[in-house]
């Protein structure tokens, strides 16, 4: 395949921008609230505002804070605001990162290095809930820190009954989520903090989702368990600005209780011919536009703006909960306490993945969870206006699947059902890796299965297993 070439002559700006519009023709319809993840959209006017703020500093680089002092000032003010929202003390500090995954990676790196230096730990491990975001498993792989899992209780909450016994000489950190992604439940941070503090082990709270909405839900009178720096054992918190902070993409934060902890996150190399090099987080070049957009949005929204968004989001969540509970055969999974929820089937004859397929046919962009099977919703203020329509389509989807049980054997329902139940998880990982890597083949590729191609041995084996499993109930 021949590689693409640059145009021989530069194209007019308007022509290029028009081409960009065409790129988005198959993207999710987030502007009308049809998407339940990935995008936190208020309106086009807000997008235009963030674009102006981003553009004003799009060439600025946060690599050297002594050079672009404007960006360092923005970062300092952003962290200070977050420290106040999360009940940090006078020594609370942190950095702006490029996203939640970087924030999570940095916590693992910092605590691994701190354990190496202060306790001579050579075989590090961290204790994380089974419901922890996948970024923590990525961090475990990247930094050579073994992830040891806290299981789920029958109500899908995190079981910490064995946490005290699990902590050993190699444990570099413990993780709690506020909330966890799959079911929207806030982990028992206060209880975890008591245990970790007594053991002298750091406790990080992953509030990438909740950091910019849970504080305002509390200010609106919603009762939530303590999960932030009010818990004495909490040593650090990650919170995304580009989620419920409604900043432009590429902005998160990680905050530490004090500078002594943060120092272990930083990288310094003094013998480079180019000079002494120091970096506070994973990236070298740090895009100035993301700083500016985040700072600008926080100033624009203010306390009252974020409280209104939190109020609208909470109302949308409660509307969805009540509507789902009223549909026979559906149940809320776990105990969602923030802006996320998931629901599944309470009727063995009702395949929830087939319901998801029907919702997609109705124009909704749907996310699925597994173990147990369910449909996931990351709810924003935008969804308050479409919650009624969504519930109506959901009821119709349930009726359609009840009337046509064979829908469970087709489309996404069959694929997700197979992936959720097949016992050969290592083989599944290998197959997914092969398919995903095809997208990055030189010259470009597509995430697309060839439906006309005869299935291979692995696929046939999986299909036979799923068929056998379904007959056994």
NORNORHU-V993742 format. One record per residue. N is the residue number from 0. RES is the residue in one small letter. SS is DSSP state (hx for helix, st for strand, lp for the rest). BURIAL is I if it has 24 or more other C-alpha atoms within 12 Angstrom, else O. Layout:
n-><N & N>
res-><RES & RES>
ss-><SS & SS>
burial-><BURIAL & BURIAL>
//
This chain:
n-><0 & 1 & 2 & 3 & 4 & 5 & 6 & 7 & 8 & 9 & 10 & 11 & 12 & 13 & 14 & 15 & 16 & 17 & 18 & 19 & 20 & 21 & 22 & 23 & 24 & 25 & 26 & 27 & 28 & 29 & 30 & 31 & 32 & 33 & 34 & 35 & 36 & 37 & 38 & 39 & 40 & 41 & 42 & 43 & 44 & 45 & 46 & 47 & 48 & 49 & 50 & 51 & 52 & 53 & 54 & 55 & 56 & 57 & 58 & 59 & 60 & 61 & 62 & 63 & 64 & 65 & 66 & 67 & 68 & 69 & 70 & 71 & 72 & 73 & 74 & 75 & 76 & 77 & 78 & 79 & 80 & 81 & 82 & 83 & 84 & 85 & 86 & 87 & 88 & 89 & 90 & 91 & 92 & 93 & 94 & 95 & 96 & 97 & 98 & 99 & 100 & 101 & 102 & 103 & 104 & 105 & 106 & 107 & 108 & 109 & 110 & 111 & 112 & 113 & 114 & 115 & 116 & 117 & 118 & 119 & 120 & 121 & 122 & 123 & 124 & 125 & 126 & 127 & 128 & 129 & 130 & 131 & 132 & 133 & 134 & 135 & 136 & 137 & 138 & 139 & 140 & 141 & 142 & 143 & 144 & 145 & 146 & 147 & 148 & 149 & 150 & 151 & 152 & 153 & 154 & 155 & 156 & 157 & 158 & 159 & 160 & 161 & 162 & 163 & 164 & 165 & 166 & 167 & 168 & 169 & 170 & 171 & 172 & 173 & 174 & 175 & 176 & 177 & 178 & 179 & 180 & 181 & 182 & 183 & 184 & 185 & 186 & 187 & 188 & 189 & 190 & 191 & 192 & 193 & 194 & 195 & 196 & 197 & 198 & 199 & 200 & 201 & 202 & 203 & 204 & 205 & 206 & 207 & 208 & 209 & 210 & 211 & 212 & 213 & 214 & 215 & 216 & 217 & 218 & 219 & 220 & 221 & 222 & 223 & 224 & 225 & 226 & 227 & 228 & 229 & 230 & 231 & 232 & 233 & 234 & 235 & 236 & 237 & 238 & 239 & 240 & 241 & 242 & 243 & 244 & 245 & 246 & 247 & 248 & 249 & 250 & 251 & 252 & 253 & 254 & 255 & 256 & 257 & 258 & 259 & 260 & 261 & 262 & 263 & 264 & 265 & 266 & 267 & 268 & 269 & 270 & 271 & 272 & 273 & 274 & 275 & 276 & 277 & 278 & 279 & 280 & 281 & 282 & 283 & 284 & 285 & 286 & 287 & 288 & 289 & 290 & 291 & 292 & 293 & 294 & 295 & 296 & 297 & 298 & 299 & 300 & 301 & 302 & 303 & 304 & 305 & 306 & 307 & 308 & 309 & 310 & 311 & 312 & 313 & 314 & 315 & 316 & 317 & 318 & 319 & 320 & 321 & 322 & 323 & 324 & 325 & 326 & 327 & 328 & 329 & 330 & 331 & 332 & 333 & 334 & 335 & 336 & 337 & 338 & 339 & 340 & 341 & 342 & 343 & 344 & 345 & 346 & 347 & 348 & 349 & 350 & 351 & 352 & 353 & 354 & 355 & 356 & 357 & 358 & 359 & 360 & 361 & 362 & 363 & 364 & 365 & 366 & 367 & 368 & 369 & 370 & 371 & 372 & 373 & 374 & 375 & 376 & 377 & 378 & 379 & 380 & 381 & 382 & 383 & 384 & 385 & 386 & 387 & 388 & 389 & 390 & 391 & 392 & 393 & 394 & 395 & 396 & 397 & 398 & 399 & 400 & 401 & 402 & 403 & 404 & 405 & 406 & 407 & 408 & 409 & 410 & 411 & 412 & 413 & 414 & 415 & 416 & 417 & 418 & 419 & 420 & 421 & 422 & 423 & 424 & 425 & 426 & 427 & 428 & 429 & 430 & 431 & 432 & 433 & 434 & 435 & 436 & 437 & 438 & 439 & 440 & 441 & 442 & 443 & 444 & 445 & 446 & 447 & 448 & 449 & 450 & 451 & 452 & 453 & 454 & 455 & 456 & 457 & 458 & 459 & 460 & 461 & 462 & 463 & 464 & 465 & 466 & 467 & 468 & 469 & 470 & 471 & 472>
res-><x & x & x & x & x & x & x & x & x & x & x & x & x & x & x & x & x & x & x & x & x & x & x & x & x & x & x & x & x & x & x & x & x & x & x & x & x & x & x & x & x & x & x & x & x & x & x & x & x & x & x & x & x & x & x & x & x & x & x & x & x & x & x & x & x & x & x & x & x & x & x & x & x & x & x & x & x & x & x & x & x & x & x & x & x & x & x & x & x & x & x & x & x & x & x & x & x & x & x & x & x & x & x & x & x & x & x & x & x & x & x & x & x & x & x & x & x & x & x & x & x & x & x & x & x & x & x & x & x & x & x & x & x & x & x & x & x & x & x & x & x & x & x & x & x & x & x & x & x & x & x & x & x & x & x & x & x & x & x & x & x & x & x & x & x & x & x & x & x & x & x & x & x & x & x & x & x & x & x & x & x & x & x & x & x & x & x & x & x & x & x & x & x & x & x & x & x & x & x & x & x & x & x & x & x & x & x & x & x & x & x & x & x & x & x & x & x & x & x & x & x & x & x & x & x & x & x & x & x & x & x & x & x & x & x & x & x & x & x & x & x & x & x & x & x & x & x & x & x & x & x & x & x & x & x & x & x & x & x & x & x & x & x & x & x & x & x & x & x & x & x & x & x & x & x & x & x & x & x & x & x & x & x & x & x & x & x & x & x & x & x & x & x & x & x & x & x & x & x & x & x & x & x & x & x & x & x & x & x & x & x & x & x & x & x & x & x & x & x & x & x & x & x & x & x & x & x & x & x & x & x & x & x & x & x & x & x & x & x & x & x & x & x & x & x & x & x & x & x & x & x & x & x & x & x & x & x & x & x & x & x & x & x & x & x & x & x & x & x & x & x & x & x & x & x & x & x & x & x & x & x & x & x & x & x & x & x & x & x & x & x & x & x & x & x & x & x & x & x & x & x & x & x & x & x & x & x & x & x & x & x & x & x & x & x & x & x & x & x & x & x & x & x & x & x & x & x & x & x & x & x & x & x & x & x & x & x & x & x & x & x & x & x & x & x & x & x & x & x & x & x & x & x & x & x & x & x & x & x & x & x & x & x & x & x & x & x & x & x & x & x & x & x>
ss-><lp & lp & lp & lp & lp & lp & lp & lp & lp & lp & lp & lp & hx & hx & hx & hx & hx & hx & hx & hx & hx & hx & hx & hx & hx & hx & lp & lp & lp & hx & hx & hx & lp & lp & st & lp & lp & lp & lp & lp & lp & lp & lp & hx & hx & hx & hx & hx & hx & hx & hx & hx & hx & hx & hx & hx & lp & lp & lp & lp & st & lp & lp & lp & lp & lp & lp & lp & hx & hx & hx & hx & hx & hx & hx & hx & hx & hx & hx & hx & hx & hx & hx & hx & hx & lp & lp & lp & lp & lp & lp & lp & st & st & st & st & st & lp & lp & hx & hx & hx & hx & hx & hx & hx & hx & hx & hx & hx & hx & hx & hx & hx & hx & hx & hx & hx & hx & lp & lp & lp & lp & lp & st & st & st & st & st & lp & lp & lp & lp & hx & hx & hx & hx & hx & hx & hx & hx & hx & hx & lp & lp & st & st & st & st & st & lp & st & lp & lp & lp & lp & lp & st & lp & lp & lp & lp & hx & hx & hx & hx & lp & lp & lp & lp & st & st & st & st & st & st & st & lp & lp & lp & lp & lp & lp & lp & lp & lp & lp & lp & hx & hx & hx & hx & hx & hx & hx & hx & hx & hx & hx & lp & lp & st & st & st & st & st & lp & lp & lp & lp & lp & lp & lp & hx & hx & hx & hx & hx & hx & lp & lp & lp & lp & lp & lp & lp & lp & lp & lp & lp & lp & lp & lp & st & st & st & st & st & st & st & lp & lp & lp & lp & lp & lp & lp & lp & lp & lp & lp & st & st & st & st & st & lp & lp & hx & hx & hx & hx & hx & hx & hx & lp & st & st & st & lp & lp & lp & lp & lp & lp & lp & st & st & st & lp & lp & lp & lp & lp & lp & lp & st & hx & hx & hx & hx & hx & hx & hx & hx & hx & hx & hx & hx & hx & hx & hx & hx & hx & hx & hx & hx & hx & hx & hx & hx & hx & hx & hx & hx & hx & hx & hx & hx & hx & hx & hx & hx & hx & hx & lp & lp & lp & lp & st & st & st & lp & lp & lp & lp & lp & lp & lp & st & st & st & st & st & st & lp & lp & lp & lp & lp & lp & hx & hx & hx & hx & hx & hx & hx & hx & hx & hx & lp & lp & lp & st & lp & st & st & st & lp & lp & lp & lp & st & st & st & st & st & lp & lp & hx & hx & hx & hx & hx & lp & hx & hx & hx & hx & hx & hx & hx & hx & hx & hx & hx & hx & hx & hx & hx & hx & hx & lp & hx & hx & hx & hx & hx & lp & hx & hx & hx & hx & hx & hx & hx & hx & hx & hx & hx & lp & lp & lp & hx & hx & hx & hx & hx & hx & hx & hx & hx & hx & hx & hx & hx & hx & hx & hx & lp & lp & lp & lp & lp & lp & lp & lp & lp & lp & lp & lp & lp & lp & lp & lp & hx & hx & hx & hx & hx & hx & hx & hx & hx & hx & hx & hx & hx & hx & hx & hx & lp>
burial-><O & O & O & O & O & O & O & O & O & O & O & O & O & O & O & O & O & O & O & O & O & O & O & O & O & O & O & O & O & I & O & I & I & I & I & I & I & I & I & I & I & I & O & O & O & O & I & O & I & I & I & O & I & I & O & O & I & O & O & I & I & I & I & O & I & O & O & O & O & O & I & I & O & I & I & I & I & I & I & I & I & I & I & I & I & I & I & I & I & O & O & I & I & I & I & I & I & I & I & I & I & I & I & I & I & I & I & I & I & I & I & I & I & I & I & O & O & O & O & O & O & O & O & I & I & I & I & I & I & I & I & I & I & O & I & I & I & O & I & I & O & O & I & O & I & I & I & I & I & I & O & I & O & O & O & I & I & I & I & I & O & O & I & I & O & I & I & I & O & I & I & I & I & I & I & I & I & I & I & I & I & I & I & I & I & I & I & I & I & I & I & I & I & I & I & I & I & O & O & I & I & I & I & I & I & I & I & I & I & I & I & I & I & I & I & I & I & I & O & O & O & O & O & I & O & I & I & I & I & I & I & I & I & I & I & I & I & I & I & I & I & I & I & I & I & I & I & I & I & I & I & I & I & I & I & I & I & O & O & O & I & I & I & I & I & I & O & O & O & O & O & O & O & O & O & O & O & I & I & I & I & I & I & O & O & I & I & I & I & I & I & I & I & I & I & I & I & I & I & O & I & O & O & O & O & I & I & O & I & I & I & I & I & I & I & I & I & I & I & I & I & O & I & I & O & O & I & O & I & I & I & I & I & I & I & I & I & I & I & I & I & I & I & I & I & O & O & O & I & I & I & I & I & I & I & I & I & I & I & I & O & O & I & I & I & I & I & I & I & I & I & I & I & I & I & I & I & I & I & I & I & I & I & I & I & I & I & O & I & I & I & O & I & I & I & O & I & I & I & I & I & I & O & O & O & O & I & I & I & O & O & I & I & I & I & I & I & I & I & I & I & I & O & O & O & O & O & O & O & O & O & O & O & O & O & O & O & O & O & O & O & O & O & O & O & O & O & O & O & O & O & O & O & O & O & O & O & O & O & O & O & I & I & O & O & I & O & O & O & O & O & O & O>
//
